[in-house]
Amino acid sequence: MSLFRNIVLAAVVAGLLSGLLMTVMQSFSTVPLILQAETFENAGGEEAGHSHSHDAAPPVAGTAQPAAADHHHDEEAWAPADGFERFIYTASADVLAAIGFALVAIALAEALGGFGGWRGGLMFGIAGFLTVSLAPGLGLPPELPGMPAAELGPRQLWWVSTAICTAAGIGLLAYTRSALLAALAIVLLVAPHLVGAPLPPSHETAVPAELYARFVNAVYATNLIFWAVLGVAAAVLRQAFRSGEHVSLKTERELAAR
């Protein structure tokens, strides 16, 4: 029970730290670009009679693209107000996602023998970035509001499949020495991209290419920092709580011996 409690506590603290850091980075990098893109989206909606599809949510921590939904523009639809309200909702999403990622990372590390120090945590973090952000982003890059996109269902299926294949491929390369398994790992890493991600029916958009390029670079940069901090924090905190477990176990044994 103590082991489970300490794993959860380490994940919560690591997720809180990295999630809040992600929110601060987004506030200065991706959110201003999203707000700028929304001006082009709204201008396009006015010209088209307020009927269009778009992706309007800011990117969640650790993901390569924002959550998306196809719908008609509705001026009365609820959305967080710019400023403090948007910051709070973004921070909540980032922290919750970070805690979930930290739980998965720590659970995997425990199953594989532990992080082995902060360097091991950093490697786990980079693997998480490759799995959740970079690999899926090669086929489904981050999207700004007002940009065309394929249907949500096929995109989600391809994204999840790519993440699973990438995680399995990285795991095989890192923890096996068989040439056959290494070949299988390469196949898993490449297969989703050979199949290809779902494409939108049209690539026309009012969003300037320069703005989109800046957004993509900002998303990947912030996600890399987020995953690195998450991995290192999870490893350091897990090691700290592991030391506490050893002390507690030693005390219990001494008391039992008496």
N, C-alpha and C positions, 0 to 999 in steps of 0.2 A: 504493500500500500504506500509505503514511503517512497519507493521508486517511482510509482505512477504520479504521486503528488509532486515530486521534484521535477519530473519531466514536464508536466503541465505548467508548473510555475516558471521553469526556465523558458518554455515556449511563449508564455504570456509576456514575460518581461522583455525577451528578445523581440517579439512581435510589436510590443508597444514602442520600443525604442526605434526600431527600423521603420515601422509604419508612420510614426510622427515625423521622422526624418524625410520619408518619401513625400509626405504631404507638404512639408516646407519646400522641398526641391520642386515639386509640381507647381507650387504657388508662384515661383519665380521663373519657371521654365515652360511647362506645357499649358497651364491654365491660361496665361495671357494669350497664347497662340490659339487656344480653343475659342476664347472670347472674340478674338480678331476674326477667326473663321466664321463665327456665327453671324457677323455683320454681312459677309458675302452670302451666307445661307439665307438670311432674312431678306436680303435684297433680291435674291433669286426667287424666293417664295412670293414676294409682292408682284414680281413680273409674271409669275406663273399662276396667279390667282390663289395663292396660299395652299396649293396642293402639291406635295412633294414628299419624298422619303429621305431620311437622314439618320445619322448616328450622332446623338447629342450628349452622350455621357462622357465625363472625363475618364482617362485611363486609370484603372485600378492598380494598385501596387503589384509589381511583379508580372503583369500581363503585357502583351505586346500590342493590344488593341483595346479600345473602349468597348463597353457593352453596347449592343446595337439593337434597334427595333425599327421595323418599317411601319410608318403610320402617316396619316395626313396631319398637316399642321393645324393646330388648334390654339388660338390665342389664349383661351381660358384654361388650357392644360397646366397642371401644377409643375413647377420646376423650382429648385432652390434659388433664392435671390443671390445676386452677385455680392461678394464680400464675405462677411463673417458666416452667414448661413451656408454658403457653398463650401467654405473652408471646413466647417464642422461636419457636413455630410461626407466630404472627401476624406477627412481624417478618420471618420468612423469606418468607412469602407476600406481604407488603407490598413488600419490597425487590425481589423477583423481578418482581412486577407493575410496579413503578415503573421498573425498568430497561427492561422491554419497552416501556412507554409512552414513555419517553425516547428509545429507539431510533427508534420510529415518528415522534415529533415532530421529531427532528433530521433524519431522512431526508426527511420532507416539507418541512422548512424549506430544506434544501439544494437540493431539486428546484425550490423556488419562489424561490430567490435568497438564502436565508439569513434569519436571524431579524431582522437589522437592529438589534441592541442588546437590552437587557433589557426594554424596553417591548414589542418584538416578541415576545419570549419569554413575557411576561405575557399577551399577546393569544392566543398559541398555547395557553397553559395554560387560559385561560378557555374557549377553543373546545373543548379537551379535556374540561373539566368539563361543558359543555353537551352534548357528543356522548356521553360515556360515563356520566355520572351523571344530569343533570337531565332530558334528553329521554326516555330510557328509564324514568326514575323517575316520569314523569307517568302512565304506564300500569301500571308494575310498581314500586310504591313499595318502599322497604326493608322487609324482613320480620323480625319477631322470632320466636324459637322458640315453638311452640304456636299460630302463626297459620295459617289455611287458605290454600292456594295451588292454582293450577291445575297440570296435569301439566307436568313439567319440559321436555319436548321442545318443545311449542308456545310456552312462555315464552321459551326460549332462541332459537327462531327469530324471534319478534317482537322480542326485545331486540337481536339482531344486525342485523335489518333496520332497526330504528329508528336504531341507531347509524350504520349506513352511510348512510341517507337524510339524517340530520342532518349528518354530516360533509360529504357532497356539497353539501347546501344551504348550509351556512356557507361552504364553499370557493367556490361560485359567487357568493355575495353579496360576498365579500371580494376576489376576484381577477378578476371580470368586470364590465363596464359595460353589457352588453346588457340591454335591458328584457325581452326574451324569456327570456334565461337567468335574470334575476332572478325572473320569474314562475315558471319551472321550479323555482328554489330554494325558493320559498314552497310550491309543491305538494309537493316532497320533504320539507319540514319538517313539513307538516300531515298528509300522507297516512297515516303509521303510526297516528296518533291518531284519524283518521277510521275506519280499519279496526278499531282497538281491540285492547287486549291481552287475552290469554286470562284468563277469570275463574274463580275457584274455585267448586265446586258450592254452597258455603255460606260465609257470612261470620261464622259464630258462632265466638267465641274467648273464652277465659278471661282473655286479656291485657287489662288496663285501657286504655281509650282514651287517658288522659293519659300513660301510660307509652309507648304507641305513638307519640303525637305528639312527645314528647321525643326518642325514638329517631330518628324521621325528620328532625327538625330538626338533631340532632347529626350524623347521617350526611352531610347536605348541607353543613353548615358545615365539617366536617373535610375533606370531599372538595374543596370550593372552595379551602381553604387549601393542601391537598396539590397540586392542579393548578397553582395560582399559583406555589408554590415550585418545583415541577418545571419549569415553563416558564421561569422566570427563571434557575434554576440551569443548565438546559440551554443557554440562550442565552449566559450569561456564560462558562461553561466552554468552549463551542464557540468563542467569540470568542478566548478565551485560547489554545486549542490552534491556532486558525487563525493567530494571530500567530507561534506557534512554527513552523508550516509555512512561512510566508513567510521567516523567518530561515534555516531549514534550506535552503530552495530557493535563497536568495541565496548562501549559503555554498557550495552545490554548484556553482552557476554560476561563482563566483569561482575555485574550485579547477579547474574544467574550462577556464577561460580561461587559466590558467597552464600 
